[in-house]
Amino acid sequence: MKTYEIFMIVIGSCSLLISLLILVVEVIKTVFK
């Protein structure tokens, strides 16, 4: 595997984790309103 391929995978999983975190935060906001 080349270095940029690993870099792309890392960026992809990081953005996926961030979007999941934002989704969880939104759900918590609606629950505790």
PDB file of N, CA, C and O in Angstrom:
ATOM      1  N   MET A   1       0.832  -1.214   0.000  1.00  0.00           N
ATOM      2  CA  MET A   1       0.000   0.000   0.000  1.00  0.00           C
ATOM      3  C   MET A   1       0.858   1.251   0.000  1.00  0.00           C
ATOM      4  O   MET A   1       1.886   1.322   0.673  1.00  0.00           O
ATOM      5  N   LYS A   2       0.421   2.222  -0.758  1.00  0.00           N
ATOM      6  CA  LYS A   2       1.180   3.468  -0.812  1.00  0.00           C
ATOM      7  C   LYS A   2       0.769   4.390   0.325  1.00  0.00           C
ATOM      8  O   LYS A   2      -0.272   4.200   0.954  1.00  0.00           O
ATOM      9  N   THR A   3       1.599   5.385   0.578  1.00  0.00           N
ATOM     10  CA  THR A   3       1.361   6.263   1.725  1.00  0.00           C
ATOM     11  C   THR A   3       0.075   7.057   1.570  1.00  0.00           C
ATOM     12  O   THR A   3      -0.671   7.231   2.534  1.00  0.00           O
ATOM     13  N   TYR A   4      -0.193   7.545   0.346  1.00  0.00           N
ATOM     14  CA  TYR A   4      -1.394   8.372   0.163  1.00  0.00           C
ATOM     15  C   TYR A   4      -2.668   7.551   0.316  1.00  0.00           C
ATOM     16  O   TYR A   4      -3.706   8.094   0.695  1.00  0.00           O
ATOM     17  N   GLU A   5      -2.608   6.249   0.026  1.00  0.00           N
ATOM     18  CA  GLU A   5      -3.783   5.396   0.219  1.00  0.00           C
ATOM     19  C   GLU A   5      -4.118   5.276   1.698  1.00  0.00           C
ATOM     20  O   GLU A   5      -5.283   5.359   2.087  1.00  0.00           O
ATOM     21  N   ILE A   6      -3.088   5.080   2.524  1.00  0.00           N
ATOM     22  CA  ILE A   6      -3.288   5.027   3.978  1.00  0.00           C
ATOM     23  C   ILE A   6      -3.837   6.358   4.469  1.00  0.00           C
ATOM     24  O   ILE A   6      -4.725   6.396   5.321  1.00  0.00           O
ATOM     25  N   PHE A   7      -3.300   7.459   3.922  1.00  0.00           N
ATOM     26  CA  PHE A   7      -3.740   8.801   4.305  1.00  0.00           C
ATOM     27  C   PHE A   7      -5.217   8.998   3.997  1.00  0.00           C
ATOM     28  O   PHE A   7      -5.959   9.547   4.812  1.00  0.00           O
ATOM     29  N   MET A   8      -5.647   8.546   2.811  1.00  0.00           N
ATOM     30  CA  MET A   8      -7.048   8.682   2.416  1.00  0.00           C
ATOM     31  C   MET A   8      -7.962   7.860   3.322  1.00  0.00           C
ATOM     32  O   MET A   8      -9.051   8.307   3.681  1.00  0.00           O
ATOM     33  N   ILE A   9      -7.516   6.653   3.692  1.00  0.00           N
ATOM     34  CA  ILE A   9      -8.312   5.800   4.586  1.00  0.00           C
ATOM     35  C   ILE A   9      -8.445   6.456   5.952  1.00  0.00           C
ATOM     36  O   ILE A   9      -9.526   6.444   6.542  1.00  0.00           O
ATOM     37  N   VAL A  10      -7.357   7.030   6.461  1.00  0.00           N
ATOM     38  CA  VAL A  10      -7.385   7.699   7.769  1.00  0.00           C
ATOM     39  C   VAL A  10      -8.343   8.885   7.736  1.00  0.00           C
ATOM     40  O   VAL A  10      -9.140   9.065   8.656  1.00  0.00           O
ATOM     41  N   ILE A  11      -8.269   9.700   6.675  1.00  0.00           N
ATOM     42  CA  ILE A  11      -9.166  10.856   6.549  1.00  0.00           C
ATOM     43  C   ILE A  11     -10.620  10.396   6.446  1.00  0.00           C
ATOM     44  O   ILE A  11     -11.505  11.008   7.044  1.00  0.00           O
ATOM     45  N   GLY A  12     -10.867   9.336   5.701  1.00  0.00           N
ATOM     46  CA  GLY A  12     -12.223   8.820   5.543  1.00  0.00           C
ATOM     47  C   GLY A  12     -12.824   8.350   6.856  1.00  0.00           C
ATOM     48  O   GLY A  12     -13.968   8.674   7.175  1.00  0.00           O
ATOM     49  N   SER A  13     -12.038   7.575   7.627  1.00  0.00           N
ATOM     50  CA  SER A  13     -12.568   7.078   8.898  1.00  0.00           C
ATOM     51  C   SER A  13     -12.722   8.202   9.908  1.00  0.00           C
ATOM     52  O   SER A  13     -13.641   8.173  10.726  1.00  0.00           O
ATOM     53  N   CYS A  14     -11.833   9.199   9.864  1.00  0.00           N
ATOM     54  CA  CYS A  14     -11.947  10.338  10.782  1.00  0.00           C
ATOM     55  C   CYS A  14     -13.216  11.137  10.485  1.00  0.00           C
ATOM     56  O   CYS A  14     -13.938  11.517  11.406  1.00  0.00           O
ATOM     57  N   SER A  15     -13.490  11.392   9.211  1.00  0.00           N
ATOM     58  CA  SER A  15     -14.696  12.157   8.866  1.00  0.00           C
ATOM     59  C   SER A  15     -15.960  11.370   9.202  1.00  0.00           C
ATOM     60  O   SER A  15     -16.980  11.950   9.577  1.00  0.00           O
ATOM     61  N   LEU A  16     -15.885  10.042   9.066  1.00  0.00           N
ATOM     62  CA  LEU A  16     -17.028   9.202   9.435  1.00  0.00           C
ATOM     63  C   LEU A  16     -17.294   9.291  10.931  1.00  0.00           C
ATOM     64  O   LEU A  16     -18.441   9.414  11.360  1.00  0.00           O
ATOM     65  N   LEU A  17     -16.211   9.227  11.731  1.00  0.00           N
ATOM     66  CA  LEU A  17     -16.359   9.334  13.183  1.00  0.00           C
ATOM     67  C   LEU A  17     -16.908  10.693  13.582  1.00  0.00           C
ATOM     68  O   LEU A  17     -17.744  10.786  14.480  1.00  0.00           O
ATOM     69  N   ILE A  18     -16.439  11.755  12.915  1.00  0.00           N
ATOM     70  CA  ILE A  18     -16.905  13.105  13.239  1.00  0.00           C
ATOM     71  C   ILE A  18     -18.390  13.256  12.918  1.00  0.00           C
ATOM     72  O   ILE A  18     -19.136  13.853  13.695  1.00  0.00           O
ATOM     73  N   SER A  19     -18.825  12.715  11.770  1.00  0.00           N
ATOM     74  CA  SER A  19     -20.246  12.826  11.418  1.00  0.00           C
ATOM     75  C   SER A  19     -21.119  12.018  12.369  1.00  0.00           C
ATOM     76  O   SER A  19     -22.233  12.433  12.689  1.00  0.00           O
ATOM     77  N   LEU A  20     -20.625  10.867  12.825  1.00  0.00           N
ATOM     78  CA  LEU A  20     -21.361  10.082  13.816  1.00  0.00           C
ATOM     79  C   LEU A  20     -21.477  10.844  15.123  1.00  0.00           C
ATOM     80  O   LEU A  20     -22.528  10.836  15.764  1.00  0.00           O
ATOM     81  N   LEU A  21     -20.384  11.510  15.520  1.00  0.00           N
ATOM     82  CA  LEU A  21     -20.383  12.292  16.755  1.00  0.00           C
ATOM     83  C   LEU A  21     -21.389  13.434  16.674  1.00  0.00           C
ATOM     84  O   LEU A  21     -22.119  13.689  17.632  1.00  0.00           O
ATOM     85  N   ILE A  22     -21.429  14.122  15.535  1.00  0.00           N
ATOM     86  CA  ILE A  22     -22.388  15.215  15.340  1.00  0.00           C
ATOM     87  C   ILE A  22     -23.820  14.687  15.412  1.00  0.00           C
ATOM     88  O   ILE A  22     -24.692  15.326  16.001  1.00  0.00           O
ATOM     89  N   LEU A  23     -24.058  13.522  14.811  1.00  0.00           N
ATOM     90  CA  LEU A  23     -25.388  12.912  14.846  1.00  0.00           C
ATOM     91  C   LEU A  23     -25.810  12.605  16.279  1.00  0.00           C
ATOM     92  O   LEU A  23     -26.947  12.882  16.662  1.00  0.00           O
ATOM     93  N   VAL A  24     -24.905  12.036  17.072  1.00  0.00           N
ATOM     94  CA  VAL A  24     -25.197  11.720  18.475  1.00  0.00           C
ATOM     95  C   VAL A  24     -25.496  12.988  19.262  1.00  0.00           C
ATOM     96  O   VAL A  24     -26.420  13.008  20.076  1.00  0.00           O
ATOM     97  N   VAL A  25     -24.724  14.044  19.029  1.00  0.00           N
ATOM     98  CA  VAL A  25     -24.941  15.313  19.725  1.00  0.00           C
ATOM     99  C   VAL A  25     -26.317  15.880  19.387  1.00  0.00           C
ATOM    100  O   VAL A  25     -27.015  16.375  20.272  1.00  0.00           O
ATOM    101  N   GLU A  26     -26.712  15.813  18.117  1.00  0.00           N
ATOM    102  CA  GLU A  26     -28.032  16.303  17.706  1.00  0.00           C
ATOM    103  C   GLU A  26     -29.151  15.513  18.374  1.00  0.00           C
ATOM    104  O   GLU A  26     -30.147  16.095  18.804  1.00  0.00           O
ATOM    105  N   VAL A  27     -28.997  14.202  18.465  1.00  0.00           N
ATOM    106  CA  VAL A  27     -30.005  13.359  19.116  1.00  0.00           C
ATOM    107  C   VAL A  27     -30.116  13.714  20.589  1.00  0.00           C
ATOM    108  O   VAL A  27     -31.221  13.817  21.122  1.00  0.00           O
ATOM    109  N   ILE A  28     -28.976  13.904  21.255  1.00  0.00           N
ATOM    110  CA  ILE A  28     -28.982  14.276  22.678  1.00  0.00           C
ATOM    111  C   ILE A  28     -29.662  15.628  22.871  1.00  0.00           C
ATOM    112  O   ILE A  28     -30.415  15.813  23.827  1.00  0.00           O
ATOM    113  N   LYS A  29     -29.402  16.573  21.966  1.00  0.00           N
ATOM    114  CA  LYS A  29     -30.044  17.895  22.061  1.00  0.00           C
ATOM    115  C   LYS A  29     -31.561  17.772  21.974  1.00  0.00           C
ATOM    116  O   LYS A  29     -32.279  18.403  22.750  1.00  0.00           O
ATOM    117  N   THR A  30     -32.053  16.965  21.036  1.00  0.00           N
ATOM    118  CA  THR A  30     -33.503  16.839  20.881  1.00  0.00           C
ATOM    119  C   THR A  30     -34.121  16.097  22.058  1.00  0.00           C
ATOM    120  O   THR A  30     -35.253  16.391  22.443  1.00  0.00           O
ATOM    121  N   VAL A  31     -33.403  15.149  22.630  1.00  0.00           N
ATOM    122  CA  VAL A  31     -33.943  14.387  23.763  1.00  0.00           C
ATOM    123  C   VAL A  31     -34.062  15.270  25.000  1.00  0.00           C
ATOM    124  O   VAL A  31     -35.050  15.187  25.731  1.00  0.00           O
ATOM    125  N   PHE A  32     -33.060  16.115  25.237  1.00  0.00           N
ATOM    126  CA  PHE A  32     -33.035  16.892  26.479  1.00  0.00           C
ATOM    127  C   PHE A  32     -33.613  18.294  26.348  1.00  0.00           C
ATOM    128  O   PHE A  32     -33.343  19.155  27.187  1.00  0.00           O
ATOM    129  N   LYS A  33     -34.410  18.535  25.299  1.00  0.00           N
ATOM    130  CA  LYS A  33     -35.019  19.865  25.172  1.00  0.00           C
ATOM    131  C   LYS A  33     -36.222  19.995  26.083  1.00  0.00           C
ATOM    132  O   LYS A  33     -36.864  21.045  26.112  1.00  0.00           O
TER     133      LYS A  33
END
